[in-house]
Amino acid sequence: MTEHAHNPENFGTIVKPLLGLVVLLVLLAISINIFGIAGLMVPVLALVPTVYVILIWISLGKS
């Protein structure tokens, strides 16, 4: 490995999107708990554009 791989700034750029993904998964789990399987369509549909925007943001290198 190079010294560049151990840079704390690189660690932050990896952890922030992963933390965001974990938060989205936790919110999805909470919505399943609240709405149940039958009412799951509404929260999932609300997450689709949010996840899409986050993926575009990550692919552009924004953090």
HTML snippet that shows the backbone in 3Dmol.js (N, CA, C, O; Angstrom):
<script src="https://3Dmol.org/build/3Dmol-min.js"></script>
<div id="view" style="width:600px;height:400px;position:relative"></div>
<script>
const pdb = `
ATOM      1  N   MET A   1       0.837  -1.187   0.000  1.00  0.00           N
ATOM      2  CA  MET A   1       0.000   0.000   0.000  1.00  0.00           C
ATOM      3  C   MET A   1       0.877   1.244   0.000  1.00  0.00           C
ATOM      4  O   MET A   1       2.022   1.237   0.453  1.00  0.00           O
ATOM      5  N   THR A   2       0.308   2.275  -0.510  1.00  0.00           N
ATOM      6  CA  THR A   2       1.044   3.531  -0.532  1.00  0.00           C
ATOM      7  C   THR A   2       0.689   4.362   0.684  1.00  0.00           C
ATOM      8  O   THR A   2      -0.262   4.064   1.406  1.00  0.00           O
ATOM      9  N   GLU A   3       1.459   5.392   0.895  1.00  0.00           N
ATOM     10  CA  GLU A   3       1.159   6.299   2.015  1.00  0.00           C
ATOM     11  C   GLU A   3      -0.149   7.036   1.778  1.00  0.00           C
ATOM     12  O   GLU A   3      -0.815   7.463   2.721  1.00  0.00           O
ATOM     13  N   HIS A   4      -0.509   7.181   0.509  1.00  0.00           N
ATOM     14  CA  HIS A   4      -1.742   7.892   0.170  1.00  0.00           C
ATOM     15  C   HIS A   4      -2.973   7.163   0.722  1.00  0.00           C
ATOM     16  O   HIS A   4      -3.970   7.802   1.058  1.00  0.00           O
ATOM     17  N   ALA A   5      -2.911   5.848   0.815  1.00  0.00           N
ATOM     18  CA  ALA A   5      -4.055   5.071   1.296  1.00  0.00           C
ATOM     19  C   ALA A   5      -4.304   5.277   2.789  1.00  0.00           C
ATOM     20  O   ALA A   5      -5.415   5.034   3.261  1.00  0.00           O
ATOM     21  N   HIS A   6      -3.297   5.720   3.542  1.00  0.00           N
ATOM     22  CA  HIS A   6      -3.449   5.903   4.982  1.00  0.00           C
ATOM     23  C   HIS A   6      -3.766   7.344   5.361  1.00  0.00           C
ATOM     24  O   HIS A   6      -3.750   7.698   6.540  1.00  0.00           O
ATOM     25  N   ASN A   7      -4.051   8.163   4.378  1.00  0.00           N
ATOM     26  CA  ASN A   7      -4.350   9.563   4.616  1.00  0.00           C
ATOM     27  C   ASN A   7      -5.699   9.684   5.340  1.00  0.00           C
ATOM     28  O   ASN A   7      -6.677   9.093   4.882  1.00  0.00           O
ATOM     29  N   PRO A   8      -5.788  10.427   6.453  1.00  0.00           N
ATOM     30  CA  PRO A   8      -7.068  10.568   7.170  1.00  0.00           C
ATOM     31  C   PRO A   8      -8.165  11.186   6.311  1.00  0.00           C
ATOM     32  O   PRO A   8      -9.343  10.909   6.534  1.00  0.00           O
ATOM     33  N   GLU A   9      -7.809  12.008   5.345  1.00  0.00           N
ATOM     34  CA  GLU A   9      -8.834  12.605   4.478  1.00  0.00           C
ATOM     35  C   GLU A   9      -9.498  11.524   3.634  1.00  0.00           C
ATOM     36  O   GLU A   9     -10.706  11.578   3.401  1.00  0.00           O
ATOM     37  N   ASN A  10      -8.719  10.534   3.169  1.00  0.00           N
ATOM     38  CA  ASN A  10      -9.304   9.442   2.408  1.00  0.00           C
ATOM     39  C   ASN A  10     -10.242   8.624   3.279  1.00  0.00           C
ATOM     40  O   ASN A  10     -11.288   8.176   2.808  1.00  0.00           O
ATOM     41  N   PHE A  11      -9.890   8.426   4.522  1.00  0.00           N
ATOM     42  CA  PHE A  11     -10.742   7.687   5.457  1.00  0.00           C
ATOM     43  C   PHE A  11     -12.089   8.393   5.608  1.00  0.00           C
ATOM     44  O   PHE A  11     -13.133   7.742   5.626  1.00  0.00           O
ATOM     45  N   GLY A  12     -12.066   9.711   5.715  1.00  0.00           N
ATOM     46  CA  GLY A  12     -13.305  10.474   5.860  1.00  0.00           C
ATOM     47  C   GLY A  12     -14.182  10.382   4.628  1.00  0.00           C
ATOM     48  O   GLY A  12     -15.406  10.331   4.744  1.00  0.00           O
ATOM     49  N   THR A  13     -13.574  10.359   3.441  1.00  0.00           N
ATOM     50  CA  THR A  13     -14.373  10.267   2.218  1.00  0.00           C
ATOM     51  C   THR A  13     -14.988   8.886   2.051  1.00  0.00           C
ATOM     52  O   THR A  13     -15.975   8.735   1.331  1.00  0.00           O
ATOM     53  N   ILE A  14     -14.429   7.888   2.696  1.00  0.00           N
ATOM     54  CA  ILE A  14     -15.016   6.550   2.646  1.00  0.00           C
ATOM     55  C   ILE A  14     -16.083   6.393   3.723  1.00  0.00           C
ATOM     56  O   ILE A  14     -17.125   5.786   3.479  1.00  0.00           O
ATOM     57  N   VAL A  15     -15.833   6.929   4.898  1.00  0.00           N
ATOM     58  CA  VAL A  15     -16.735   6.722   6.026  1.00  0.00           C
ATOM     59  C   VAL A  15     -18.032   7.517   5.869  1.00  0.00           C
ATOM     60  O   VAL A  15     -19.101   7.017   6.218  1.00  0.00           O
ATOM     61  N   LYS A  16     -17.959   8.728   5.357  1.00  0.00           N
ATOM     62  CA  LYS A  16     -19.168   9.558   5.245  1.00  0.00           C
ATOM     63  C   LYS A  16     -20.250   8.908   4.379  1.00  0.00           C
ATOM     64  O   LYS A  16     -21.396   8.828   4.823  1.00  0.00           O
ATOM     65  N   PRO A  17     -19.941   8.439   3.161  1.00  0.00           N
ATOM     66  CA  PRO A  17     -20.998   7.784   2.375  1.00  0.00           C
ATOM     67  C   PRO A  17     -21.498   6.492   3.014  1.00  0.00           C
ATOM     68  O   PRO A  17     -22.688   6.185   2.950  1.00  0.00           O
ATOM     69  N   LEU A  18     -20.590   5.735   3.630  1.00  0.00           N
ATOM     70  CA  LEU A  18     -21.021   4.505   4.295  1.00  0.00           C
ATOM     71  C   LEU A  18     -21.917   4.804   5.484  1.00  0.00           C
ATOM     72  O   LEU A  18     -22.893   4.094   5.725  1.00  0.00           O
ATOM     73  N   LEU A  19     -21.590   5.845   6.222  1.00  0.00           N
ATOM     74  CA  LEU A  19     -22.434   6.250   7.344  1.00  0.00           C
ATOM     75  C   LEU A  19     -23.807   6.696   6.839  1.00  0.00           C
ATOM     76  O   LEU A  19     -24.827   6.383   7.452  1.00  0.00           O
ATOM     77  N   GLY A  20     -23.831   7.411   5.744  1.00  0.00           N
ATOM     78  CA  GLY A  20     -25.101   7.816   5.145  1.00  0.00           C
ATOM     79  C   GLY A  20     -25.935   6.626   4.709  1.00  0.00           C
ATOM     80  O   GLY A  20     -27.155   6.618   4.875  1.00  0.00           O
ATOM     81  N   LEU A  21     -25.269   5.613   4.147  1.00  0.00           N
ATOM     82  CA  LEU A  21     -25.975   4.406   3.739  1.00  0.00           C
ATOM     83  C   LEU A  21     -26.542   3.665   4.942  1.00  0.00           C
ATOM     84  O   LEU A  21     -27.663   3.159   4.894  1.00  0.00           O
ATOM     85  N   VAL A  22     -25.772   3.604   6.011  1.00  0.00           N
ATOM     86  CA  VAL A  22     -26.253   2.956   7.243  1.00  0.00           C
ATOM     87  C   VAL A  22     -27.462   3.705   7.787  1.00  0.00           C
ATOM     88  O   VAL A  22     -28.430   3.085   8.225  1.00  0.00           O
ATOM     89  N   VAL A  23     -27.413   5.031   7.762  1.00  0.00           N
ATOM     90  CA  VAL A  23     -28.546   5.825   8.253  1.00  0.00           C
ATOM     91  C   VAL A  23     -29.789   5.556   7.410  1.00  0.00           C
ATOM     92  O   VAL A  23     -30.888   5.418   7.948  1.00  0.00           O
ATOM     93  N   LEU A  24     -29.617   5.482   6.080  1.00  0.00           N
ATOM     94  CA  LEU A  24     -30.765   5.190   5.220  1.00  0.00           C
ATOM     95  C   LEU A  24     -31.343   3.802   5.509  1.00  0.00           C
ATOM     96  O   LEU A  24     -32.561   3.622   5.519  1.00  0.00           O
ATOM     97  N   LEU A  25     -30.473   2.836   5.740  1.00  0.00           N
ATOM     98  CA  LEU A  25     -30.960   1.498   6.059  1.00  0.00           C
ATOM     99  C   LEU A  25     -31.681   1.466   7.409  1.00  0.00           C
ATOM    100  O   LEU A  25     -32.673   0.754   7.569  1.00  0.00           O
ATOM    101  N   VAL A  26     -31.187   2.229   8.368  1.00  0.00           N
ATOM    102  CA  VAL A  26     -31.859   2.306   9.673  1.00  0.00           C
ATOM    103  C   VAL A  26     -33.228   2.957   9.515  1.00  0.00           C
ATOM    104  O   VAL A  26     -34.205   2.503  10.112  1.00  0.00           O
ATOM    105  N   LEU A  27     -33.305   4.020   8.713  1.00  0.00           N
ATOM    106  CA  LEU A  27     -34.598   4.664   8.477  1.00  0.00           C
ATOM    107  C   LEU A  27     -35.565   3.709   7.783  1.00  0.00           C
ATOM    108  O   LEU A  27     -36.759   3.702   8.085  1.00  0.00           O
ATOM    109  N   LEU A  28     -35.057   2.914   6.863  1.00  0.00           N
ATOM    110  CA  LEU A  28     -35.906   1.931   6.194  1.00  0.00           C
ATOM    111  C   LEU A  28     -36.400   0.888   7.193  1.00  0.00           C
ATOM    112  O   LEU A  28     -37.568   0.501   7.159  1.00  0.00           O
ATOM    113  N   ALA A  29     -35.521   0.432   8.078  1.00  0.00           N
ATOM    114  CA  ALA A  29     -35.929  -0.544   9.094  1.00  0.00           C
ATOM    115  C   ALA A  29     -36.977   0.043  10.032  1.00  0.00           C
ATOM    116  O   ALA A  29     -37.924  -0.645  10.414  1.00  0.00           O
ATOM    117  N   ILE A  30     -36.815   1.304  10.401  1.00  0.00           N
ATOM    118  CA  ILE A  30     -37.807   1.959  11.268  1.00  0.00           C
ATOM    119  C   ILE A  30     -39.152   2.074  10.556  1.00  0.00           C
ATOM    120  O   ILE A  30     -40.201   1.868  11.166  1.00  0.00           O
ATOM    121  N   SER A  31     -39.119   2.405   9.263  1.00  0.00           N
ATOM    122  CA  SER A  31     -40.373   2.520   8.522  1.00  0.00           C
ATOM    123  C   SER A  31     -41.067   1.173   8.386  1.00  0.00           C
ATOM    124  O   SER A  31     -42.296   1.103   8.419  1.00  0.00           O
ATOM    125  N   ILE A  32     -40.286   0.093   8.232  1.00  0.00           N
ATOM    126  CA  ILE A  32     -40.891  -1.239   8.214  1.00  0.00           C
ATOM    127  C   ILE A  32     -41.548  -1.524   9.563  1.00  0.00           C
ATOM    128  O   ILE A  32     -42.640  -2.090   9.621  1.00  0.00           O
ATOM    129  N   ASN A  33     -40.885  -1.134  10.635  1.00  0.00           N
ATOM    130  CA  ASN A  33     -41.430  -1.357  11.971  1.00  0.00           C
ATOM    131  C   ASN A  33     -42.714  -0.557  12.189  1.00  0.00           C
ATOM    132  O   ASN A  33     -43.659  -1.052  12.803  1.00  0.00           O
ATOM    133  N   ILE A  34     -42.747   0.662  11.694  1.00  0.00           N
ATOM    134  CA  ILE A  34     -43.923   1.523  11.911  1.00  0.00           C
ATOM    135  C   ILE A  34     -45.082   1.131  10.991  1.00  0.00           C
ATOM    136  O   ILE A  34     -46.207   0.934  11.449  1.00  0.00           O
ATOM    137  N   PHE A  35     -44.793   1.019   9.668  1.00  0.00           N
ATOM    138  CA  PHE A  35     -45.855   0.822   8.688  1.00  0.00           C
ATOM    139  C   PHE A  35     -46.156  -0.646   8.403  1.00  0.00           C
ATOM    140  O   PHE A  35     -47.215  -0.960   7.861  1.00  0.00           O
ATOM    141  N   GLY A  36     -45.257  -1.538   8.753  1.00  0.00           N
ATOM    142  CA  GLY A  36     -45.454  -2.949   8.432  1.00  0.00           C
ATOM    143  C   GLY A  36     -45.151  -3.214   6.963  1.00  0.00           C
ATOM    144  O   GLY A  36     -44.821  -2.297   6.211  1.00  0.00           O
ATOM    145  N   ILE A  37     -45.263  -4.458   6.567  1.00  0.00           N
ATOM    146  CA  ILE A  37     -44.949  -4.840   5.195  1.00  0.00           C
ATOM    147  C   ILE A  37     -45.981  -4.267   4.222  1.00  0.00           C
ATOM    148  O   ILE A  37     -45.619  -3.861   3.117  1.00  0.00           O
ATOM    149  N   ALA A  38     -47.245  -4.226   4.606  1.00  0.00           N
ATOM    150  CA  ALA A  38     -48.286  -3.742   3.701  1.00  0.00           C
ATOM    151  C   ALA A  38     -48.109  -2.263   3.369  1.00  0.00           C
ATOM    152  O   ALA A  38     -48.361  -1.852   2.236  1.00  0.00           O
ATOM    153  N   GLY A  39     -47.686  -1.468   4.329  1.00  0.00           N
ATOM    154  CA  GLY A  39     -47.522  -0.036   4.093  1.00  0.00           C
ATOM    155  C   GLY A  39     -46.109   0.366   3.725  1.00  0.00           C
ATOM    156  O   GLY A  39     -45.759   1.544   3.785  1.00  0.00           O
ATOM    157  N   LEU A  40     -45.302  -0.600   3.349  1.00  0.00           N
ATOM    158  CA  LEU A  40     -43.894  -0.340   3.085  1.00  0.00           C
ATOM    159  C   LEU A  40     -43.652   0.419   1.784  1.00  0.00           C
ATOM    160  O   LEU A  40     -42.599   1.034   1.618  1.00  0.00           O
ATOM    161  N   MET A  41     -44.598   0.386   0.871  1.00  0.00           N
ATOM    162  CA  MET A  41     -44.384   0.994  -0.440  1.00  0.00           C
ATOM    163  C   MET A  41     -44.140   2.501  -0.346  1.00  0.00           C
ATOM    164  O   MET A  41     -43.296   3.018  -1.078  1.00  0.00           O
ATOM    165  N   VAL A  42     -44.827   3.204   0.502  1.00  0.00           N
ATOM    166  CA  VAL A  42     -44.694   4.660   0.592  1.00  0.00           C
ATOM    167  C   VAL A  42     -43.297   5.090   1.051  1.00  0.00           C
ATOM    168  O   VAL A  42     -42.687   5.926   0.385  1.00  0.00           O
ATOM    169  N   PRO A  43     -42.757   4.556   2.165  1.00  0.00           N
ATOM    170  CA  PRO A  43     -41.422   4.987   2.555  1.00  0.00           C
ATOM    171  C   PRO A  43     -40.335   4.580   1.557  1.00  0.00           C
ATOM    172  O   PRO A  43     -39.361   5.309   1.370  1.00  0.00           O
ATOM    173  N   VAL A  44     -40.497   3.434   0.926  1.00  0.00           N
ATOM    174  CA  VAL A  44     -39.499   2.997  -0.059  1.00  0.00           C
ATOM    175  C   VAL A  44     -39.526   3.925  -1.267  1.00  0.00           C
ATOM    176  O   VAL A  44     -38.474   4.311  -1.775  1.00  0.00           O
ATOM    177  N   LEU A  45     -40.701   4.281  -1.724  1.00  0.00           N
ATOM    178  CA  LEU A  45     -40.794   5.199  -2.858  1.00  0.00           C
ATOM    179  C   LEU A  45     -40.242   6.574  -2.503  1.00  0.00           C
ATOM    180  O   LEU A  45     -39.707   7.266  -3.369  1.00  0.00           O
ATOM    181  N   ALA A  46     -40.364   6.972  -1.258  1.00  0.00           N
ATOM    182  CA  ALA A  46     -39.799   8.252  -0.837  1.00  0.00           C
ATOM    183  C   ALA A  46     -38.271   8.190  -0.797  1.00  0.00           C
ATOM    184  O   ALA A  46     -37.608   9.204  -1.009  1.00  0.00           O
ATOM    185  N   LEU A  47     -37.711   7.016  -0.529  1.00  0.00           N
ATOM    186  CA  LEU A  47     -36.258   6.881  -0.471  1.00  0.00           C
ATOM    187  C   LEU A  47     -35.611   6.805  -1.852  1.00  0.00           C
ATOM    188  O   LEU A  47     -34.421   7.093  -1.978  1.00  0.00           O
ATOM    189  N   VAL A  48     -36.359   6.424  -2.892  1.00  0.00           N
ATOM    190  CA  VAL A  48     -35.771   6.250  -4.219  1.00  0.00           C
ATOM    191  C   VAL A  48     -35.096   7.520  -4.723  1.00  0.00           C
ATOM    192  O   VAL A  48     -33.920   7.456  -5.081  1.00  0.00           O
ATOM    193  N   PRO A  49     -35.766   8.671  -4.773  1.00  0.00           N
ATOM    194  CA  PRO A  49     -35.065   9.869  -5.261  1.00  0.00           C
ATOM    195  C   PRO A  49     -33.941  10.308  -4.331  1.00  0.00           C
ATOM    196  O   PRO A  49     -32.935  10.853  -4.784  1.00  0.00           O
ATOM    197  N   THR A  50     -34.108  10.075  -3.045  1.00  0.00           N
ATOM    198  CA  THR A  50     -33.066  10.447  -2.088  1.00  0.00           C
ATOM    199  C   THR A  50     -31.793   9.641  -2.328  1.00  0.00           C
ATOM    200  O   THR A  50     -30.698  10.202  -2.374  1.00  0.00           O
ATOM    201  N   VAL A  51     -31.936   8.347  -2.479  1.00  0.00           N
ATOM    202  CA  VAL A  51     -30.783   7.487  -2.726  1.00  0.00           C
ATOM    203  C   VAL A  51     -30.164   7.830  -4.086  1.00  0.00           C
ATOM    204  O   VAL A  51     -28.940   7.840  -4.220  1.00  0.00           O
ATOM    205  N   TYR A  52     -30.987   8.108  -5.080  1.00  0.00           N
ATOM    206  CA  TYR A  52     -30.497   8.475  -6.406  1.00  0.00           C
ATOM    207  C   TYR A  52     -29.629   9.726  -6.336  1.00  0.00           C
ATOM    208  O   TYR A  52     -28.547   9.763  -6.923  1.00  0.00           O
ATOM    209  N   VAL A  53     -30.091  10.749  -5.625  1.00  0.00           N
ATOM    210  CA  VAL A  53     -29.326  11.988  -5.481  1.00  0.00           C
ATOM    211  C   VAL A  53     -28.030  11.728  -4.710  1.00  0.00           C
ATOM    212  O   VAL A  53     -26.985  12.276  -5.060  1.00  0.00           O
ATOM    213  N   ILE A  54     -28.086  10.909  -3.677  1.00  0.00           N
ATOM    214  CA  ILE A  54     -26.881  10.593  -2.900  1.00  0.00           C
ATOM    215  C   ILE A  54     -25.866   9.852  -3.764  1.00  0.00           C
ATOM    216  O   ILE A  54     -24.670  10.133  -3.689  1.00  0.00           O
ATOM    217  N   LEU A  55     -26.328   8.909  -4.582  1.00  0.00           N
ATOM    218  CA  LEU A  55     -25.406   8.184  -5.457  1.00  0.00           C
ATOM    219  C   LEU A  55     -24.766   9.110  -6.485  1.00  0.00           C
ATOM    220  O   LEU A  55     -23.579   8.973  -6.781  1.00  0.00           O
ATOM    221  N   ILE A  56     -25.521  10.038  -7.026  1.00  0.00           N
ATOM    222  CA  ILE A  56     -24.944  11.011  -7.963  1.00  0.00           C
ATOM    223  C   ILE A  56     -23.933  11.885  -7.232  1.00  0.00           C
ATOM    224  O   ILE A  56     -22.853  12.156  -7.757  1.00  0.00           O
ATOM    225  N   TRP A  57     -24.273  12.326  -6.028  1.00  0.00           N
ATOM    226  CA  TRP A  57     -23.370  13.167  -5.244  1.00  0.00           C
ATOM    227  C   TRP A  57     -22.054  12.424  -4.977  1.00  0.00           C
ATOM    228  O   TRP A  57     -20.977  13.003  -5.118  1.00  0.00           O
ATOM    229  N   ILE A  58     -22.139  11.149  -4.593  1.00  0.00           N
ATOM    230  CA  ILE A  58     -20.941  10.349  -4.326  1.00  0.00           C
ATOM    231  C   ILE A  58     -20.126  10.179  -5.609  1.00  0.00           C
ATOM    232  O   ILE A  58     -18.899  10.275  -5.579  1.00  0.00           O
ATOM    233  N   SER A  59     -20.796   9.929  -6.728  1.00  0.00           N
ATOM    234  CA  SER A  59     -20.063   9.693  -7.971  1.00  0.00           C
ATOM    235  C   SER A  59     -19.370  10.958  -8.464  1.00  0.00           C
ATOM    236  O   SER A  59     -18.373  10.874  -9.181  1.00  0.00           O
ATOM    237  N   LEU A  60     -19.875  12.109  -8.095  1.00  0.00           N
ATOM    238  CA  LEU A  60     -19.231  13.374  -8.478  1.00  0.00           C
ATOM    239  C   LEU A  60     -18.078  13.738  -7.536  1.00  0.00           C
ATOM    240  O   LEU A  60     -17.351  14.699  -7.787  1.00  0.00           O
ATOM    241  N   GLY A  61     -17.915  12.977  -6.463  1.00  0.00           N
ATOM    242  CA  GLY A  61     -16.822  13.211  -5.544  1.00  0.00           C
ATOM    243  C   GLY A  61     -17.113  14.267  -4.507  1.00  0.00           C
ATOM    244  O   GLY A  61     -16.190  14.766  -3.863  1.00  0.00           O
ATOM    245  N   LYS A  62     -18.363  14.619  -4.329  1.00  0.00           N
ATOM    246  CA  LYS A  62     -18.729  15.602  -3.307  1.00  0.00           C
ATOM    247  C   LYS A  62     -18.739  14.909  -1.947  1.00  0.00           C
ATOM    248  O   LYS A  62     -19.077  13.730  -1.844  1.00  0.00           O
ATOM    249  N   SER A  63     -18.367  15.653  -0.908  1.00  0.00           N
ATOM    250  CA  SER A  63     -18.423  15.048   0.428  1.00  0.00           C
ATOM    251  C   SER A  63     -18.802  16.070   1.457  1.00  0.00           C
ATOM    252  O   SER A  63     -18.900  15.747   2.641  1.00  0.00           O
TER     253      SER A  63
END
`;
const viewer = $3Dmol.createViewer("view");
viewer.addModel(pdb, "pdb");
viewer.setStyle({}, {cartoon: {color: "spectrum"}});
viewer.zoomTo();
viewer.render();
</script>
